[in-house]
Amino acid sequence: MSGGKLKLGALEDDTPVKVTMDLPAGVHRDLLAYAAMLAAQTGGKPAEPARLAPRMLERFMATDRVFVRGRRGRSP
């Protein structure tokens, strides 16, 4: 590992909603590599890509300033 912390932390248990999607092979390989690096960093075992992807999407949306501002302006 090159040092530094990954953006994702340990995966929490959460009740899932099933979503099916096809990923390009390269994205799948990258998710497997990310899972291995995250496991090395957190001392756990590598997570399945299906568990990683939702957390990555969540993090991406939480750090997208335009999206966050848009959500604040929307009624609940």
Distance bins in CASP14 RR format, pairs under 12 A and 6 or more apart:
PFRMAT RR
TARGET T0000
AUTHOR 0000-0000-0000
RMODE 2
METHOD distances of the structure
MODEL  1
1 33 0 0 0 0 0 1 0 0 0 0 0
1 34 0 0 0 0 0 1 0 0 0 0 0
1 36 0 0 0 0 1 0 0 0 0 0 0
1 37 1 0 1 0 0 0 0 0 0 0 0
1 38 0 0 0 0 1 0 0 0 0 0 0
1 39 0 0 0 0 0 1 0 0 0 0 0
1 40 1 0 1 0 0 0 0 0 0 0 0
1 41 1 0 0 1 0 0 0 0 0 0 0
1 42 0 0 0 0 0 1 0 0 0 0 0
1 43 0 0 0 0 0 1 0 0 0 0 0
2 37 0 0 0 0 1 0 0 0 0 0 0
2 40 0 0 0 0 0 1 0 0 0 0 0
2 41 0 0 0 0 0 1 0 0 0 0 0
3 37 0 0 0 0 1 0 0 0 0 0 0
3 40 0 0 0 0 0 1 0 0 0 0 0
3 41 0 0 0 0 1 0 0 0 0 0 0
4 37 0 0 0 0 0 1 0 0 0 0 0
4 40 0 0 0 0 0 1 0 0 0 0 0
4 41 0 0 0 0 1 0 0 0 0 0 0
5 37 0 0 0 0 0 1 0 0 0 0 0
5 38 0 0 0 0 1 0 0 0 0 0 0
5 40 0 0 0 0 0 1 0 0 0 0 0
5 41 1 0 0 1 0 0 0 0 0 0 0
5 42 0 0 0 0 1 0 0 0 0 0 0
6 33 0 0 0 0 0 1 0 0 0 0 0
6 34 1 0 0 1 0 0 0 0 0 0 0
6 35 0 0 0 0 0 1 0 0 0 0 0
6 36 0 0 0 0 0 1 0 0 0 0 0
6 37 1 0 0 1 0 0 0 0 0 0 0
6 38 1 0 1 0 0 0 0 0 0 0 0
6 39 0 0 0 0 0 1 0 0 0 0 0
6 40 0 0 0 0 1 0 0 0 0 0 0
6 41 1 0 0 1 0 0 0 0 0 0 0
6 42 0 0 0 0 1 0 0 0 0 0 0
6 47 0 0 0 0 0 1 0 0 0 0 0
6 52 0 0 0 0 0 1 0 0 0 0 0
6 55 0 0 0 0 0 1 0 0 0 0 0
6 56 0 0 0 0 0 1 0 0 0 0 0
6 59 0 0 0 0 0 1 0 0 0 0 0
7 34 0 0 0 0 1 0 0 0 0 0 0
7 37 0 0 0 0 0 1 0 0 0 0 0
7 38 0 0 0 0 1 0 0 0 0 0 0
7 41 0 0 0 0 0 1 0 0 0 0 0
7 52 0 0 0 0 0 1 0 0 0 0 0
7 55 0 0 0 0 1 0 0 0 0 0 0
7 56 0 0 0 0 1 0 0 0 0 0 0
7 58 0 0 0 0 0 1 0 0 0 0 0
7 59 1 0 1 0 0 0 0 0 0 0 0
7 60 0 0 0 0 1 0 0 0 0 0 0
7 62 0 0 0 0 0 1 0 0 0 0 0
7 63 0 0 0 0 1 0 0 0 0 0 0
8 31 0 0 0 0 0 1 0 0 0 0 0
8 34 1 0 0 1 0 0 0 0 0 0 0
8 35 0 0 0 0 1 0 0 0 0 0 0
8 37 0 0 0 0 1 0 0 0 0 0 0
8 38 1 0 0 1 0 0 0 0 0 0 0
8 39 0 0 0 0 0 1 0 0 0 0 0
8 41 0 0 0 0 1 0 0 0 0 0 0
8 42 0 0 0 0 1 0 0 0 0 0 0
8 47 0 0 0 0 1 0 0 0 0 0 0
8 51 0 0 0 0 0 1 0 0 0 0 0
8 52 1 0 0 1 0 0 0 0 0 0 0
8 53 0 0 0 0 0 1 0 0 0 0 0
8 54 0 0 0 0 0 1 0 0 0 0 0
8 55 1 0 1 0 0 0 0 0 0 0 0
8 56 1 0 0 1 0 0 0 0 0 0 0
8 57 0 0 0 0 0 1 0 0 0 0 0
8 58 0 0 0 0 1 0 0 0 0 0 0
8 59 1 0 0 1 0 0 0 0 0 0 0
8 60 0 0 0 0 0 1 0 0 0 0 0
8 62 0 0 0 0 0 1 0 0 0 0 0
8 63 0 0 0 0 0 1 0 0 0 0 0
9 34 0 0 0 0 0 1 0 0 0 0 0
9 35 0 0 0 0 0 1 0 0 0 0 0
9 37 0 0 0 0 0 1 0 0 0 0 0
9 38 1 0 0 1 0 0 0 0 0 0 0
9 39 0 0 0 0 0 1 0 0 0 0 0
9 41 0 0 0 0 1 0 0 0 0 0 0
9 42 1 0 0 1 0 0 0 0 0 0 0
9 43 0 0 0 0 0 1 0 0 0 0 0
9 44 0 0 0 0 0 1 0 0 0 0 0
9 47 0 0 0 0 0 1 0 0 0 0 0
9 52 0 0 0 0 0 1 0 0 0 0 0
9 55 1 0 0 1 0 0 0 0 0 0 0
9 56 0 0 0 0 0 1 0 0 0 0 0
9 58 0 0 0 0 0 1 0 0 0 0 0
9 59 0 0 0 0 1 0 0 0 0 0 0
10 38 0 0 0 0 1 0 0 0 0 0 0
10 39 0 0 0 0 1 0 0 0 0 0 0
10 41 0 0 0 0 1 0 0 0 0 0 0
10 42 1 0 1 0 0 0 0 0 0 0 0
10 43 0 0 0 0 1 0 0 0 0 0 0
10 44 0 0 0 0 1 0 0 0 0 0 0
10 45 0 0 0 0 0 1 0 0 0 0 0
10 47 0 0 0 0 1 0 0 0 0 0 0
10 51 0 0 0 0 0 1 0 0 0 0 0
10 52 0 0 0 0 0 1 0 0 0 0 0
10 55 0 0 0 0 1 0 0 0 0 0 0
11 34 0 0 0 0 0 1 0 0 0 0 0
11 35 0 0 0 0 1 0 0 0 0 0 0
11 38 0 0 0 0 1 0 0 0 0 0 0
11 39 0 0 0 0 0 1 0 0 0 0 0
11 42 0 0 0 0 1 0 0 0 0 0 0
11 44 0 0 0 0 1 0 0 0 0 0 0
11 45 0 0 0 0 0 1 0 0 0 0 0
11 46 0 0 0 0 0 1 0 0 0 0 0
11 47 1 0 1 0 0 0 0 0 0 0 0
11 48 0 0 0 0 1 0 0 0 0 0 0
11 49 0 0 0 0 0 1 0 0 0 0 0
11 50 0 0 0 0 0 1 0 0 0 0 0
11 51 1 0 1 0 0 0 0 0 0 0 0
11 52 1 0 0 1 0 0 0 0 0 0 0
11 53 0 0 0 0 0 1 0 0 0 0 0
11 54 0 0 0 0 1 0 0 0 0 0 0
11 55 1 0 0 1 0 0 0 0 0 0 0
11 56 0 0 0 0 0 1 0 0 0 0 0
11 58 0 0 0 0 0 1 0 0 0 0 0
11 59 0 0 0 0 0 1 0 0 0 0 0
12 42 0 0 0 0 0 1 0 0 0 0 0
12 47 0 0 0 0 0 1 0 0 0 0 0
12 51 0 0 0 0 0 1 0 0 0 0 0
12 54 0 0 0 0 0 1 0 0 0 0 0
12 55 0 0 0 0 1 0 0 0 0 0 0
12 58 0 0 0 0 0 1 0 0 0 0 0
13 47 0 0 0 0 0 1 0 0 0 0 0
13 51 0 0 0 0 1 0 0 0 0 0 0
13 55 0 0 0 0 0 1 0 0 0 0 0
14 51 0 0 0 0 1 0 0 0 0 0 0
14 54 0 0 0 0 1 0 0 0 0 0 0
14 55 0 0 0 0 1 0 0 0 0 0 0
14 58 0 0 0 0 1 0 0 0 0 0 0
15 54 0 0 0 0 0 1 0 0 0 0 0
16 48 0 0 0 0 0 1 0 0 0 0 0
16 50 0 0 0 0 1 0 0 0 0 0 0
16 51 0 0 0 0 1 0 0 0 0 0 0
16 53 0 0 0 0 0 1 0 0 0 0 0
16 54 1 0 0 1 0 0 0 0 0 0 0
16 55 0 0 0 0 0 1 0 0 0 0 0
17 54 0 0 0 0 1 0 0 0 0 0 0
18 50 0 0 0 0 1 0 0 0 0 0 0
18 54 0 0 0 0 0 1 0 0 0 0 0
19 50 0 0 0 0 1 0 0 0 0 0 0
19 53 0 0 0 0 1 0 0 0 0 0 0
19 54 0 0 0 0 1 0 0 0 0 0 0
19 57 0 0 0 0 1 0 0 0 0 0 0
20 50 0 0 0 0 1 0 0 0 0 0 0
20 53 0 0 0 0 0 1 0 0 0 0 0
21 27 0 0 0 0 0 1 0 0 0 0 0
21 28 0 0 0 0 0 1 0 0 0 0 0
21 49 0 0 0 0 0 1 0 0 0 0 0
21 50 0 0 0 0 1 0 0 0 0 0 0
21 53 0 0 0 0 1 0 0 0 0 0 0
21 54 0 0 0 0 0 1 0 0 0 0 0
21 57 0 0 0 0 0 1 0 0 0 0 0
22 28 0 0 0 0 1 0 0 0 0 0 0
23 29 0 0 0 0 1 0 0 0 0 0 0
23 30 0 0 0 0 1 0 0 0 0 0 0
23 31 1 0 0 1 0 0 0 0 0 0 0
23 32 0 0 0 0 0 1 0 0 0 0 0
23 49 1 0 0 1 0 0 0 0 0 0 0
23 50 0 0 0 0 1 0 0 0 0 0 0
23 52 0 0 0 0 0 1 0 0 0 0 0
23 53 0 0 0 0 1 0 0 0 0 0 0
23 56 0 0 0 0 0 1 0 0 0 0 0
24 30 0 0 0 0 1 0 0 0 0 0 0
24 31 0 0 0 0 0 1 0 0 0 0 0
25 31 0 0 0 0 0 1 0 0 0 0 0
25 32 0 0 0 0 0 1 0 0 0 0 0
25 49 0 0 0 0 0 1 0 0 0 0 0
26 32 0 0 0 0 1 0 0 0 0 0 0
26 33 0 0 0 0 1 0 0 0 0 0 0
26 34 0 0 0 0 0 1 0 0 0 0 0
26 49 0 0 0 0 0 1 0 0 0 0 0
27 33 0 0 0 0 0 1 0 0 0 0 0
27 34 0 0 0 0 0 1 0 0 0 0 0
27 49 0 0 0 0 1 0 0 0 0 0 0
27 52 0 0 0 0 0 1 0 0 0 0 0
27 53 0 0 0 0 1 0 0 0 0 0 0
27 56 0 0 0 0 0 1 0 0 0 0 0
28 34 0 0 0 0 0 1 0 0 0 0 0
28 35 0 0 0 0 0 1 0 0 0 0 0
28 48 0 0 0 0 0 1 0 0 0 0 0
28 49 1 0 0 1 0 0 0 0 0 0 0
28 50 0 0 0 0 0 1 0 0 0 0 0
28 52 0 0 0 0 0 1 0 0 0 0 0
28 53 0 0 0 0 1 0 0 0 0 0 0
29 35 0 0 0 0 0 1 0 0 0 0 0
29 36 0 0 0 0 0 1 0 0 0 0 0
29 49 0 0 0 0 1 0 0 0 0 0 0
30 36 0 0 0 0 0 1 0 0 0 0 0
30 37 0 0 0 0 0 1 0 0 0 0 0
30 49 0 0 0 0 1 0 0 0 0 0 0
30 52 0 0 0 0 0 1 0 0 0 0 0
30 53 0 0 0 0 0 1 0 0 0 0 0
30 56 0 0 0 0 0 1 0 0 0 0 0
31 37 0 0 0 0 0 1 0 0 0 0 0
31 38 0 0 0 0 0 1 0 0 0 0 0
31 46 0 0 0 0 1 0 0 0 0 0 0
31 47 0 0 0 0 1 0 0 0 0 0 0
31 48 0 0 0 0 1 0 0 0 0 0 0
31 49 1 1 0 0 0 0 0 0 0 0 0
31 50 0 0 0 0 1 0 0 0 0 0 0
31 51 0 0 0 0 1 0 0 0 0 0 0
31 52 1 0 1 0 0 0 0 0 0 0 0
31 53 1 0 0 1 0 0 0 0 0 0 0
31 54 0 0 0 0 0 1 0 0 0 0 0
31 55 0 0 0 0 0 1 0 0 0 0 0
31 56 0 0 0 0 1 0 0 0 0 0 0
31 57 0 0 0 0 0 1 0 0 0 0 0
32 38 0 0 0 0 0 1 0 0 0 0 0
32 39 0 0 0 0 0 1 0 0 0 0 0
32 46 1 0 0 1 0 0 0 0 0 0 0
32 47 0 0 0 0 1 0 0 0 0 0 0
32 48 0 0 0 0 1 0 0 0 0 0 0
32 49 1 0 0 1 0 0 0 0 0 0 0
32 50 0 0 0 0 0 1 0 0 0 0 0
32 51 0 0 0 0 0 1 0 0 0 0 0
32 52 0 0 0 0 1 0 0 0 0 0 0
32 53 0 0 0 0 0 1 0 0 0 0 0
33 39 0 0 0 0 0 1 0 0 0 0 0
33 40 0 0 0 0 0 1 0 0 0 0 0
33 46 0 0 0 0 1 0 0 0 0 0 0
33 49 0 0 0 0 0 1 0 0 0 0 0
33 52 0 0 0 0 0 1 0 0 0 0 0
34 40 0 0 0 0 0 1 0 0 0 0 0
34 41 0 0 0 0 0 1 0 0 0 0 0
34 46 0 0 0 0 1 0 0 0 0 0 0
34 47 0 0 0 0 1 0 0 0 0 0 0
34 48 0 0 0 0 0 1 0 0 0 0 0
34 49 0 0 0 0 1 0 0 0 0 0 0
34 51 0 0 0 0 0 1 0 0 0 0 0
34 52 1 0 0 1 0 0 0 0 0 0 0
34 53 0 0 0 0 1 0 0 0 0 0 0
34 55 0 0 0 0 0 1 0 0 0 0 0
34 56 1 0 0 1 0 0 0 0 0 0 0
34 59 0 0 0 0 0 1 0 0 0 0 0
35 41 0 0 0 0 0 1 0 0 0 0 0
35 42 0 0 0 0 0 1 0 0 0 0 0
35 44 0 0 0 0 0 1 0 0 0 0 0
35 45 0 0 0 0 1 0 0 0 0 0 0
35 46 1 0 1 0 0 0 0 0 0 0 0
35 47 1 0 1 0 0 0 0 0 0 0 0
35 48 1 0 0 1 0 0 0 0 0 0 0
35 49 1 0 0 1 0 0 0 0 0 0 0
35 50 0 0 0 0 0 1 0 0 0 0 0
35 51 0 0 0 0 1 0 0 0 0 0 0
35 52 1 0 1 0 0 0 0 0 0 0 0
35 53 0 0 0 0 0 1 0 0 0 0 0
35 55 0 0 0 0 0 1 0 0 0 0 0
35 56 0 0 0 0 0 1 0 0 0 0 0
36 42 0 0 0 0 0 1 0 0 0 0 0
36 43 0 0 0 0 0 1 0 0 0 0 0
36 44 0 0 0 0 0 1 0 0 0 0 0
36 45 0 0 0 0 1 0 0 0 0 0 0
36 46 1 0 1 0 0 0 0 0 0 0 0
36 47 0 0 0 0 1 0 0 0 0 0 0
36 48 0 0 0 0 0 1 0 0 0 0 0
36 49 0 0 0 0 0 1 0 0 0 0 0
36 52 0 0 0 0 0 1 0 0 0 0 0
37 43 0 0 0 0 0 1 0 0 0 0 0
37 44 0 0 0 0 0 1 0 0 0 0 0
37 46 0 0 0 0 1 0 0 0 0 0 0
37 47 0 0 0 0 0 1 0 0 0 0 0
37 52 0 0 0 0 0 1 0 0 0 0 0
38 44 0 0 0 0 1 0 0 0 0 0 0
38 45 0 0 0 0 0 1 0 0 0 0 0
38 46 1 0 0 1 0 0 0 0 0 0 0
38 47 1 0 0 1 0 0 0 0 0 0 0
38 48 0 0 0 0 0 1 0 0 0 0 0
38 49 0 0 0 0 0 1 0 0 0 0 0
38 51 0 0 0 0 0 1 0 0 0 0 0
38 52 1 0 0 1 0 0 0 0 0 0 0
38 55 0 0 0 0 1 0 0 0 0 0 0
38 56 0 0 0 0 0 1 0 0 0 0 0
39 45 1 0 1 0 0 0 0 0 0 0 0
39 46 1 0 1 0 0 0 0 0 0 0 0
39 47 1 0 0 1 0 0 0 0 0 0 0
39 48 0 0 0 0 0 1 0 0 0 0 0
39 51 0 0 0 0 0 1 0 0 0 0 0
39 52 0 0 0 0 0 1 0 0 0 0 0
40 46 0 0 0 0 1 0 0 0 0 0 0
41 47 0 0 0 0 0 1 0 0 0 0 0
45 51 0 0 0 0 0 1 0 0 0 0 0
46 52 0 0 0 0 1 0 0 0 0 0 0
47 53 0 0 0 0 1 0 0 0 0 0 0
47 54 0 0 0 0 0 1 0 0 0 0 0
47 55 0 0 0 0 1 0 0 0 0 0 0
47 56 0 0 0 0 0 1 0 0 0 0 0
48 54 0 0 0 0 0 1 0 0 0 0 0
48 55 0 0 0 0 0 1 0 0 0 0 0
49 55 0 0 0 0 0 1 0 0 0 0 0
49 56 0 0 0 0 1 0 0 0 0 0 0
50 56 0 0 0 0 0 1 0 0 0 0 0
50 57 0 0 0 0 0 1 0 0 0 0 0
51 57 0 0 0 0 0 1 0 0 0 0 0
51 58 0 0 0 0 0 1 0 0 0 0 0
52 58 0 0 0 0 0 1 0 0 0 0 0
52 59 0 0 0 0 0 1 0 0 0 0 0
53 59 0 0 0 0 0 1 0 0 0 0 0
53 60 0 0 0 0 0 1 0 0 0 0 0
54 60 0 0 0 0 0 1 0 0 0 0 0
54 61 0 0 0 0 0 1 0 0 0 0 0
55 61 0 0 0 0 0 1 0 0 0 0 0
55 62 0 0 0 0 0 1 0 0 0 0 0
56 62 0 0 0 0 0 1 0 0 0 0 0
56 63 0 0 0 0 0 1 0 0 0 0 0
57 63 0 0 0 0 0 1 0 0 0 0 0
57 64 0 0 0 0 0 1 0 0 0 0 0
57 67 0 0 0 0 0 1 0 0 0 0 0
58 64 0 0 0 0 0 1 0 0 0 0 0
58 67 0 0 0 0 0 1 0 0 0 0 0
59 67 0 0 0 0 0 1 0 0 0 0 0
60 67 0 0 0 0 1 0 0 0 0 0 0
60 68 0 0 0 0 0 1 0 0 0 0 0
61 67 1 0 1 0 0 0 0 0 0 0 0
61 68 1 0 0 1 0 0 0 0 0 0 0
61 70 0 0 0 0 0 1 0 0 0 0 0
61 71 0 0 0 0 1 0 0 0 0 0 0
62 68 1 0 0 1 0 0 0 0 0 0 0
62 71 0 0 0 0 1 0 0 0 0 0 0
64 70 0 0 0 0 1 0 0 0 0 0 0
64 71 0 0 0 0 1 0 0 0 0 0 0
65 71 0 0 0 0 0 1 0 0 0 0 0
65 72 0 0 0 0 0 1 0 0 0 0 0
66 72 0 0 0 0 0 1 0 0 0 0 0
66 73 0 0 0 0 0 1 0 0 0 0 0
67 73 0 0 0 0 0 1 0 0 0 0 0
67 74 0 0 0 0 0 1 0 0 0 0 0
68 74 0 0 0 0 0 1 0 0 0 0 0
END
